[in-house]
Amino acid sequence: MKKKGLFWFLLPSYWIITIASIAIISIYVFNSMSNLYYKQVEEDILTRAKLLSESLRNSTIINEYRIINNENVDKLCIELGGASKTRFTVVLPDGQAIGDTDATPSLMKPHNDRIEVINALEGKIGKDRRRSSTTNREYQYVAIPLFDDNNQVICAVRAAIEVTGIQNEVGPMTTRVFIAAIIISLASMYVCVIATRRITNPLGIITHTAKKITEGDFEEKIPEQNTEELNQLSDSLNQMLEKINQQKSEQSTILESMNDGVMAIDNDGKIIIVNPQARNILGIEGKKTQKKDYEKLIENKKIKMIIFSLLNEKKSIADEILIKNGDSSKVILFSGTLLLNSYKQSIGSLLVLRDITHLRFLEKLKTDFVANVSHELKTPVTAIQGFVEALLSSEFNHNQDARNFLDIIKKQSGRLDAIIDDLLMLSRLEQTDVKVFVKDKNILNVINNSINLVQLLLNEKKVNLNVECNKELHWNINSSLIEHALVNLITNSIKYSDSYVNIDIKAKKYKNNLRISIIDNGFGIEKNDIPRLFERFYRSSSGRITDKKGTGLGLSIVKHIVQVHSGIINIDSKVGIGTTFKITIPFLEPT
């Protein structure tokens, strides 16, 4: 339902107040004029009654104490009444009329029930206005007492004037007042319309500007207003617009200066803001992108799917995307998070896009360099090992010192060969374009194969090894890589423990994931060392570690093996208690 404007709230109120005020004033004026007329009439009648009273007193009709000639009283009433157009009546104390201008006294009813007569016979001035039962006309009555020499009431002298004529005089004046009131009302209504428009029109301009602001248009200014209050309001809004424009300019400068692409999208999929870097990365043409649907501007289907997932699943995401444009391509680090208001409610999503093409190129150069160097070193190292083994054979006679030197060369070349093998594996694992094949495998068999590969080391350290795994547990994995990771973890537990250590290997299905845990009660790892354990060539600072024959790349390889399975590896360790490695691998489609 459409709401009424302020104009239609104010105008009826003004009109009602104006009409009511004029109506009240008109009624007051009419009543005041009527009362003034009647008061003047009463004073005139009172004067006439006093005139008749004095005429009676000065005549021979009455003596000092009573009326002695009733007929003359009636004649005097008729004479004076005819001359002054007044109805005179003389009433005795018993209520009997003895003189009347318009009626025969003997035929008149007693008047001792008339209010004005009653007051006069009591020695007061009596007044009343009513329709006469004798003449059937409306009169204004005034009665006064006529006293004798002892101040006793001899009779009541009453004068009356017909008030119909007065009403005829007041009527036209009332009509004129009514017409004047209508004219004043119409004029007031017109003035009210003008006054209301003077208020509502500027407010309409201010409202229009405010609506433009909500639509994102901050360029329009509110003109100066005539009234001080509205002018202060318009000045305040203009100042607010200037501050918003300044903040918008600063925000735009910051966004345009960023190396990363930034794009904000509301819950309806409309673009709130996008900087030039994001337009360049996503291939968005044109600068007018605000309030436009992202699906119509972005062509990359994978990015569309990620944005759709972000808006609907309401959770942060991060991914690397390869965007191809003709013969060239870009690697984009894509991260998205929710935009929350002050009530922690989602109002959209914020996307950050970083072009890491050059970074990935440098990493590939490094990986290729390591792979090439490793391959180049592999051949001479193999040759050295072969010659050393030949020199150590029984066909050659050496003294003990020479044999010891040859043993050292053999051990170090063996360690160098192991480092090269690990570097080659790391290089293969780090190549993002290399696809890892996974198949359905029995996990218990994979664990047992790993144990067989380290059985000599287990026997040497007299390790108590326990395996907990369901015989029917199967999962899609690359068995050779997982076996390699398990061998490295079991070897690590053996090396960093005393003899007779207990090692437990547990595998189970955990929340739609495969969880493999390797638990030992060895030396444990210092808390400060844990974050760096998966770095290449990093070794724990524990002073109890005596066997340092490893390459320093084992745990780094384990981490990359888990990552190529889209899994994670966690460490929980306490010095003197032991260490637990947990590998979690999600369900993967077989390849």
C-alpha positions in Angstrom: 0.0 0.0 0.0 1.4 3.4 -1.1 1.8 5.8 1.8 0.6 9.4 1.6 3.0 12.2 1.2 3.7 14.8 3.8 1.6 17.4 1.8 -1.5 15.3 2.3 -0.8 14.9 6.0 -0.3 18.6 6.6 -2.9 20.2 4.3 -6.1 18.5 5.8 -4.8 19.3 9.3 -4.4 23.0 8.3 -7.9 23.0 6.7 -9.6 21.4 9.6 -8.0 23.8 12.0 -8.8 26.8 9.8 -12.5 25.8 9.2 -13.0 24.9 12.8 -11.5 28.2 14.0 -13.6 30.3 11.5 -16.8 28.3 12.5 -16.1 29.0 16.2 -15.5 32.6 15.5 -18.6 32.9 13.4 -20.8 31.3 16.0 -19.2 33.5 18.7 -19.8 36.7 16.5 -23.4 35.6 15.8 -24.1 34.9 19.5 -22.4 38.2 20.6 -24.4 40.2 18.1 -27.7 38.5 19.1 -27.0 39.0 22.8 -26.1 42.7 22.1 -29.4 43.2 20.2 -31.4 41.5 22.9 -29.6 43.5 25.6 -30.4 46.8 23.8 -34.0 45.7 23.4 -34.2 44.8 27.2 -32.9 48.3 28.1 -35.3 49.9 25.7 -38.2 47.9 27.1 -37.1 48.7 30.7 -37.2 52.4 29.8 -40.7 52.1 28.4 -41.9 50.2 31.4 -40.5 53.0 33.6 -42.3 55.5 31.4 -45.7 53.8 32.0 -44.9 53.4 35.7 -44.2 57.2 36.0 -47.3 58.0 34.0 -49.4 55.9 36.4 -47.9 57.5 39.5 -48.4 61.0 38.2 -52.0 60.4 37.1 -55.2 60.3 39.1 -55.6 56.6 38.4 -54.0 55.6 41.6 -53.8 57.2 45.1 -51.1 56.7 47.5 -51.9 53.1 48.2 -53.9 51.5 45.4 -55.4 51.8 41.9 -58.8 53.5 41.9 -59.7 53.3 38.2 -59.0 50.1 36.3 -60.5 51.3 33.1 -58.2 54.3 32.9 -55.3 52.0 33.4 -56.3 50.0 30.4 -56.8 53.1 28.3 -53.4 54.4 29.3 -51.8 51.1 28.3 -53.5 51.2 24.9 -52.6 54.9 24.4 -48.9 54.5 25.3 -48.6 51.1 23.6 -50.0 52.4 20.4 -47.7 55.3 20.3 -44.6 53.4 21.1 -45.5 50.0 19.5 -45.1 48.4 22.8 -47.4 46.0 24.6 -48.0 47.2 28.1 -49.7 45.1 30.8 -50.5 46.1 34.4 -51.0 43.2 36.8 -52.3 43.4 40.4 -50.6 41.4 43.2 -53.3 38.6 42.8 -52.2 38.1 39.2 -55.2 39.7 37.6 -54.4 42.0 34.6 -56.2 45.3 34.7 -54.7 46.9 31.6 -53.2 45.5 28.4 -52.4 47.1 25.0 -53.4 44.1 22.8 -56.0 42.2 24.9 -59.1 42.7 27.0 -58.0 42.4 30.7 -61.2 40.7 31.8 -60.6 38.0 29.3 -57.0 37.4 30.2 -55.8 34.6 32.4 -54.1 35.3 35.7 -50.5 36.3 35.2 -49.1 35.4 38.6 -47.3 32.4 37.0 -45.3 34.6 34.6 -41.6 34.7 35.7 -41.2 38.4 35.0 -44.4 39.2 36.8 -43.4 37.1 39.8 -40.1 38.9 40.1 -41.8 42.3 39.7 -44.4 41.6 42.4 -41.5 40.6 44.7 -40.0 44.0 44.2 -37.4 43.1 41.5 -37.0 43.7 37.8 -38.2 40.6 35.9 -37.2 39.6 32.4 -38.2 36.8 30.0 -38.4 35.9 26.4 -41.1 33.5 25.2 -44.1 33.1 23.0 -47.3 34.7 24.5 -50.2 32.4 25.2 -52.5 35.4 24.8 -51.3 36.7 21.4 -49.4 33.6 20.2 -46.4 35.8 19.3 -42.8 35.8 20.7 -42.0 38.7 23.0 -39.2 40.0 25.1 -40.8 40.9 28.5 -39.5 43.3 31.1 -41.6 43.9 34.3 -41.0 46.4 37.1 -42.7 46.9 40.4 -44.8 50.0 41.2 -44.5 50.9 44.9 -46.8 52.9 47.2 -45.7 55.4 49.7 -45.0 52.6 52.2 -42.8 50.9 49.7 -45.3 48.1 49.1 -45.9 46.8 45.6 -49.2 48.1 44.2 -48.9 46.3 40.9 -46.4 45.1 38.3 -45.9 47.2 35.2 -44.8 45.0 32.3 -43.6 46.1 28.8 -43.0 43.8 25.9 -41.8 44.1 22.3 -42.2 41.4 19.7 -38.7 40.0 18.8 -39.5 38.7 15.4 -38.4 41.9 13.9 -35.1 41.6 15.8 -34.5 38.2 14.3 -35.2 39.6 10.9 -32.5 42.1 11.5 -30.0 39.6 12.9 -30.7 37.1 10.1 -29.2 39.1 7.2 -26.2 39.9 9.3 -25.7 36.3 10.1 -25.8 35.5 6.4 -23.2 38.1 5.7 -21.0 36.7 8.5 -21.4 33.2 7.0 -20.5 34.3 3.5 -17.5 36.2 4.9 -16.5 33.1 6.8 -16.7 31.0 3.6 -14.5 33.5 1.8 -12.0 33.6 4.6 -12.0 29.8 4.7 -11.3 29.5 1.0 -8.5 32.2 1.2 -7.1 30.4 4.3 -7.1 27.1 2.4 -5.2 28.6 -0.5 -2.7 30.1 1.9 -2.4 26.7 3.6 -1.7 25.1 0.3 1.0 27.6 -0.5 2.5 27.3 3.0 2.4 23.5 2.9 4.1 23.5 -0.5 6.8 25.8 0.8 7.6 23.0 3.4 7.0 19.9 1.3 8.6 20.9 -2.0 12.1 21.4 -0.4 11.6 18.2 1.6 10.8 16.5 -1.7 14.0 17.8 -3.2 15.9 16.5 -0.2 14.1 13.2 -0.3 14.9 12.9 -4.1 18.6 13.6 -3.4 18.7 11.0 -0.5 17.2 8.4 -2.9 19.9 9.2 -5.4 22.5 8.6 -2.7 21.0 5.2 -1.8 21.3 4.3 -5.6 25.0 5.2 -5.5 24.8 8.7 -7.1 26.8 11.1 -5.0 27.2 13.9 -7.5 23.9 15.7 -7.0 23.7 18.7 -4.6 20.8 20.1 -2.7 20.1 23.7 -3.6 19.9 26.4 -0.9 16.5 26.7 0.9 14.5 29.7 2.0 13.9 28.6 5.6 16.7 28.4 8.1 15.8 24.9 9.4 15.5 23.4 5.9 18.7 25.2 4.8 20.6 23.8 7.8 19.3 20.3 6.8 20.3 20.7 3.2 23.8 22.1 4.2 24.3 19.1 6.5 23.3 16.7 3.7 25.6 18.4 1.3 28.5 18.2 3.7 27.7 14.5 4.2 27.8 14.1 0.4 31.2 15.8 0.2 32.6 13.5 2.9 31.1 10.4 1.2 32.6 11.5 -2.1 36.0 12.1 -0.4 35.8 8.6 1.2 34.7 7.1 -2.1 37.6 8.8 -3.9 40.1 7.5 -1.3 38.6 4.0 -1.5 38.8 4.1 -5.2 42.4 5.3 -5.1 43.4 2.5 -2.7 41.6 -0.2 -4.8 43.1 1.0 -8.0 46.6 1.1 -6.5 46.4 -2.5 -5.2 48.3 -5.2 -7.1 45.7 -7.7 -6.2 42.2 -7.8 -7.8 39.3 -7.1 -5.5 35.6 -7.7 -6.2 32.6 -7.5 -3.8 29.3 -9.2 -4.7 26.0 -9.0 -2.9 23.8 -11.9 -2.0 21.8 -11.4 -5.2 24.9 -11.9 -7.4 25.2 -8.1 -8.2 28.6 -6.6 -8.3 29.2 -4.0 -5.5 32.7 -2.9 -6.5 35.5 -4.2 -8.7 39.0 -2.7 -9.2 40.9 -2.5 -12.5 43.2 -5.4 -11.5 40.2 -7.7 -11.0 38.7 -6.5 -14.3 41.9 -7.3 -16.1 42.3 -10.7 -14.5 38.7 -11.7 -15.1 38.5 -10.1 -18.6 35.6 -7.8 -17.6 35.2 -5.0 -20.2 33.9 -1.5 -19.4 34.0 0.4 -16.1 30.2 0.5 -15.4 29.9 -2.8 -13.5 28.1 -1.7 -10.4 24.8 -3.5 -9.8 25.4 -5.8 -12.8 25.1 -9.6 -12.6 28.6 -11.2 -12.2 27.5 -14.2 -14.4 27.0 -11.9 -17.4 30.4 -10.3 -17.0 32.6 -13.3 -16.1 33.3 -15.9 -18.8 35.4 -18.4 -16.9 33.1 -21.2 -15.8 35.2 -22.4 -12.9 35.3 -18.9 -11.4 31.5 -18.7 -11.8 31.1 -22.0 -10.0 33.4 -20.9 -7.1 31.5 -17.6 -6.7 28.2 -19.5 -6.8 29.4 -21.9 -4.1 30.7 -19.1 -2.0 27.3 -17.2 -2.1 25.2 -20.3 -1.4 27.3 -22.3 1.0 28.3 -19.2 3.0 31.8 -20.3 3.8 35.3 -19.0 2.9 37.2 -20.7 0.1 40.7 -20.6 -1.5 41.9 -22.1 -4.7 44.3 -21.8 -7.6 42.8 -21.3 -11.1 44.3 -21.5 -14.5 42.8 -18.9 -16.8 43.6 -19.3 -20.5 43.3 -16.4 -22.9 44.3 -17.6 -26.4 47.9 -18.8 -26.4 48.7 -17.2 -23.0 47.5 -18.3 -19.6 47.5 -17.0 -16.0 47.7 -18.7 -12.6 45.4 -16.9 -10.2 45.3 -17.5 -6.5 41.6 -17.1 -5.8 40.3 -16.5 -2.2 36.8 -15.6 -1.1 35.3 -14.7 2.2 31.8 -13.5 3.5 30.9 -9.9 3.9 29.2 -9.5 7.3 27.2 -6.6 8.7 27.2 -5.4 12.3 24.7 -8.1 13.2 27.0 -10.8 11.8 24.6 -11.4 8.9 26.0 -12.2 5.4 25.4 -9.4 2.9 27.6 -10.7 0.2 31.1 -12.0 -0.6 34.5 -10.4 -1.0 36.9 -11.9 -3.6 40.6 -11.4 -3.8 42.5 -12.5 -6.9 46.3 -12.5 -7.0 48.2 -13.2 -10.2 50.9 -15.7 -9.2 51.8 -16.7 -12.8 55.4 -15.4 -12.4 55.8 -17.0 -8.9 54.7 -20.4 -10.3 57.1 -19.9 -13.2 60.0 -19.3 -10.8 58.9 -22.3 -8.7 58.9 -24.4 -11.9 62.3 -23.2 -12.8 63.6 -24.1 -9.3 61.9 -27.6 -9.5 63.3 -28.2 -13.0 66.7 -27.1 -11.8 66.6 -29.5 -8.8 65.4 -32.3 -11.1 68.1 -31.6 -13.7 70.9 -31.3 -11.1 69.7 -34.5 -9.4 69.8 -36.3 -12.7 73.2 -35.0 -13.5 74.6 -36.0 -10.1 73.0 -39.4 -10.2 75.3 -40.8 -12.8 78.7 -39.8 -11.2 77.5 -40.8 -7.8 76.5 -44.2 -9.1 79.9 -44.6 -10.7 81.7 -43.6 -7.5 79.8 -46.2 -5.6 80.6 -48.9 -8.2 84.3 -48.2 -8.1 84.4 -48.0 -4.2 82.7 -51.4 -4.1 85.2 -52.8 -6.6 88.1 -51.4 -4.5 86.7 -53.0 -1.4 86.4 -56.4 -2.9 88.9 -59.1 -2.0 90.7 -58.9 -5.3 92.5 -55.8 -4.0 94.8 -55.7 -1.0 94.6 -52.6 1.1 95.9 -51.6 4.4 93.4 -50.9 7.2 93.5 -47.1 6.8 92.8 -47.3 3.1 89.9 -49.6 3.8 88.5 -47.2 6.4 88.7 -44.3 4.0 86.9 -46.4 1.3 84.2 -47.3 3.9 83.6 -43.6 4.6 83.5 -42.8 0.9 80.9 -45.6 0.4 78.7 -44.4 3.3 78.8 -40.7 2.2 78.2 -41.5 -1.5 75.3 -43.7 -0.3 73.9 -40.8 1.7 74.3 -38.5 -1.3 72.5 -41.0 -3.5 69.6 -41.1 -1.0 69.4 -37.3 -1.0 69.3 -37.3 -4.8 66.6 -39.9 -4.8 64.5 -37.8 -2.3 65.1 -34.6 -4.3 63.9 -36.4 -7.4 60.8 -37.6 -5.6 60.1 -34.1 -4.2 60.6 -32.6 -7.7 58.0 -35.0 -9.1 55.6 -34.3 -6.3 55.9 -30.6 -6.6 55.0 -30.6 -10.3 51.3 -29.5 -10.3 50.7 -30.7 -13.8 51.7 -34.3 -12.9 48.6 -36.4 -12.3 48.7 -38.9 -9.4 46.8 -42.1 -10.1 44.7 -43.6 -7.3 43.0 -47.0 -7.1 41.0 -49.0 -4.6 43.5 -50.6 -2.3 43.3 -52.7 0.9 44.8 -50.5 3.5 46.0 -53.3 5.8 48.0 -54.7 2.9 49.6 -51.3 2.3 50.5 -51.0 6.0 52.0 -54.6 6.0 54.1 -53.8 2.9 55.5 -50.7 4.6 56.4 -52.7 7.7 58.2 -55.3 5.6 60.4 -52.6 4.1 61.6 -51.5 7.5 61.6 -55.0 9.2 65.4 -55.1 9.6 65.4 -51.7 11.4 62.5 -52.9 13.6 64.4 -56.0 14.6 67.6 -54.0 15.2 65.8 -51.6 17.7 63.6 -54.5 19.1 60.5 -52.4 18.4 57.1 -53.6 19.6 54.9 -52.8 16.6 51.1 -53.1 16.8 48.6 -52.7 13.9 44.9 -51.9 14.3 43.1 -52.0 10.9 40.0 -53.7 9.6 40.8 -56.3 7.1 38.0 -55.0 4.8 39.0 -51.4 4.9 39.6 -50.2 1.3 40.3 -46.7 0.0 41.3 -45.0 -3.3 45.0 -44.2 -2.9 48.3 -44.3 -4.7 49.7 -47.3 -2.8 53.3 -46.9 -3.7 53.3 -43.2 -2.4 51.4 -44.1 0.8 53.8 -46.9 1.5 56.7 -44.5 1.0 55.1 -42.1 3.4 54.5 -44.8 6.0 58.0 -46.1 5.7 59.4 -42.6 6.3 57.1 -42.1 9.4 57.9 -45.5 10.9 61.6 -45.0 10.3 61.4 -41.6 11.9 59.7 -43.1 15.0 62.4 -45.7 15.3 65.3 -43.3 14.9 63.9 -40.9 17.5 63.3 -43.5 20.2 65.3 -45.8 22.4 65.3 -49.6 21.9 62.1 -51.6 22.9 59.9 -48.7 21.9 56.2 -49.2 21.2 54.8 -48.1 17.9 51.1 -48.4 17.1 49.7 -48.0 13.6 46.0 -47.4 13.4 43.8 -47.0 10.3 40.1 -46.4 10.2 37.3 -44.5 8.4 36.8 -41.2 10.2 34.0 -38.8 9.1 34.1 -40.0 5.4 37.9 -39.8 5.5 40.7 -42.3 5.8 42.6 -41.7 9.1 46.0 -43.4 9.5 47.8 -42.7 12.8 51.4 -43.6 13.7 51.9 -43.4 17.5 55.2 -43.9 19.4 56.4 -43.4 23.0 59.8 -42.1 22.0 61.7 -39.0 22.9 59.0 -36.6 21.7 59.5 -33.3 19.9 60.1 -29.8 21.3 57.1 -27.5 20.9 59.2 -25.0 19.1 60.4 -27.6 16.5 56.9 -28.8 15.5 56.0 -26.0 13.1 59.3 -26.5 11.1 59.4 -30.3 11.0 58.2 -30.5 7.4 60.8 -28.0 6.1 63.6 -29.5 4.0 66.8 -30.5 5.8 65.4 -29.4 9.1 66.3 -31.5 12.1 64.9 -31.5 15.6 67.1 -29.9 18.3 66.7 -32.7 20.8 70.0 -33.6 22.3 69.0 -37.3 22.7 69.0 -37.9 19.0 72.1 -39.9 18.1 71.2 -41.3 14.6 71.4 -38.5 12.0 71.8 -40.7 9.0 68.6 -39.4 7.3 68.5 -37.1 4.3 66.5 -34.4 6.1 63.8 -34.7 3.4 61.7 -37.5 4.7 58.9 -35.6 6.4 58.8 -33.0 3.6 58.2 -35.9 1.2 55.5 -37.3 3.5 53.7 -33.9 3.5 53.8 -33.6 -0.3 52.5 -37.2 -0.6 49.6 -36.4 1.6 48.9 -33.2 -0.2 48.7 -34.8 -3.7 46.0 -37.0 -2.1 44.2 -33.7 -1.1 44.8 -34.7 2.5 46.4 -33.2 5.6 48.9 -34.4 8.2 48.9 -33.3 11.9 51.5 -33.7 14.7 50.8 -34.1 18.4 53.9 -34.5 20.5 55.2 -34.1 24.1 58.8 -34.4 25.1 59.3 -37.6 27.1 55.9 -39.0 26.3 55.9 -39.6 22.5 54.7 -38.4 19.1 51.6 -39.0 17.1 51.4 -38.4 13.3 47.8 -38.4 11.9 47.2 -38.6 8.1 43.7 -37.7 6.9 42.8 -38.5 3.3 39.4 -37.6 1.8 37.5 -39.8 -0.6 39.0 -39.6 -4.1 37.5 -40.8 -7.4 39.6 -43.6 -8.9 41.8 -42.7 -11.8 
